[in-house]
Amino acid sequence: MSKSFARRLADIEPFRVVEVLTRAKALAAAGRDIIHMEAGEPDFSSAEPIIRAAKASLDRGETSYTPAAGIQALREAIANYYKQDYGLDIAPERIMITPGASGALLLLAGLLINPGDGMLMTDPGYPCNRHFLRLVEGEGQLVPVGPEDRFQLSAEKAEQHWRPNTKGIMVASPANPSGEILTAAQLRDLHSLCERKEGYLIVDEIYHGLNYGVEAPSILSITDQAFVINSFSKYFGMTGWRLGWLVAPPEAVPELEKLAQNLFISMSTMGQHAALAAFAPETRLILNERRDEFARRRDYLLPELRDLGFEIPNCPDGALYLYAGIKRFKMSSSEFCRMLLEEHGIAITPGEDFGRYGADEHVRFAYTTSMARLAEGVARLRKIYG
């Protein structure tokens, strides 16, 4: 009998945006001029106060393991962030530092899902969510949502798709790839449904702070029984540091900490001390200026893409993306993205990365490059379709 790998791998698809990014970087290394609009990574380096704090931490010799839930000072700083920005009293003991939001997703999959259990989530949505569930022999139960839903999951639609093996709902606000935000009323309805069904509610809030002119309410303002995932990668601009956090109901924390001890031991010590500086007033000023720059980029790119024939019915209120319909161009999403990259040096992400519903008819543009580069990308598109 020949050796084989675990069967679950057949159900875990590639993270296509990474594949696009890898190919785009290879073309750039070969001398091609590539417009990068594929990755959801802010193009600014980490703010200088964060970098200084990391260097100071190393100078102090802070290189040992930390507690599995994170250093107490950082848990307290996040609690203070919720107090200052949201007016919420969140006990530091409910906050766990994780190796990126991905670490939080893995912890929640291990905590909540038994083999055969499912979790409702939007289609389209962040692709790795369903793969974390598959890793623990669960399933992501994809619910089709479109522009008429603002690509978000309503309690009514969630109830229609609830199955006997459904353990709860996972939503994101602002969402990837759509940038759409759930209102407080929508979050309250989702929470009420989960309470009635005795299910769990997970809310991905990693794009909080990158909301433009509207509030992005936290589920923590509604209930202390939901699980919240957040990250230092997006608004805080610390992608390569691999730090996130998880807010959990008090009774879940000991079990999460036990899992973290086994899976991670601890997070980057230097990164945690650097993240303390992310909440300093001088850093927040820098981060808010960058947020305003992302808003300007969105406001430039959206009308330009619409004028070129891309279908974007709603102006997204947050995140870093425009999720655009491409019916006009008579090509599949993957073919369209391959053509733009290989022939015109424009890197964007195919819709198939985000699910199945309408995937072949959509692409995602990330406005994570400078205004000048966005303008160059638009100019190249105009030469093809203008």
C-alpha angles and dihedrals in degrees: 000000000000120000119254138183125247115297092232090073090071088064096047109087126205117269092246097195088063090051090050090048092049092051092045091052091049091053090048090050088054090056103267120138104235126191104214112215097137109084127069091223120120108242094222118095116240112289114270096244089058092051091048091051091052092051091048090051091055091046088055090053095244096158103120129107116280129209113290091246092052136258113315094233092060094046088052092047090054091048089053090049089057089049095049100038101033105020090238130140105220116172112234087228089069092057123087124188111224137187094263125314085291089068090053091051091052092050092050093047089053093045101046110025129079120186108288096020121127138205124207115235138162124272106237099041144122103314100216093063094077092043093057088054092049089052089065092041095261130118138236106230103211117212115198113237128174142179090290087063092040082243091287132120117247123204089242093055092042091054091050090055098040110124133194090259096045111122098183149301133292118197136165128218117212087024136216121254098010104043089221122150129218115229122230089253092053092049091048091052092050090050091049091051092051091049091051092047093042089238135137127256121212119186121192106211098168093126094053108129090038095083119121121219095329134079122256102207118210121230085228088075088062106038142001090213098075126090116236125200120198137164145203089222105084119031091017092048097223101127099145094046090070100217130144139147142226129210113203140174108273095249092056097054099081091053092046090049090051090052092047091051089056100038103037109006087206143334128259106298093205091048093052093052089047090051091059087071091054089079097049115116093241090053094046089054090056093045093050091051088053091048089055089051090054089052090053090050092051091049090052099043100043099064091039092056092045090052089053092055103264112142112234106152097178132043105234115231099210153006122052104283150090114204104206134191116228104189090125092064097059095222135108116256095250093046091048093050093045091051094049092049101042099038104029107022096242115136117202132149125257118237092237087077090070103048140287110285108099088338095137090054099051141066132186124232116197114204090207096125132075124285090248092055092046088053090051090050091051090048090054091049090050090055088058103035108009 
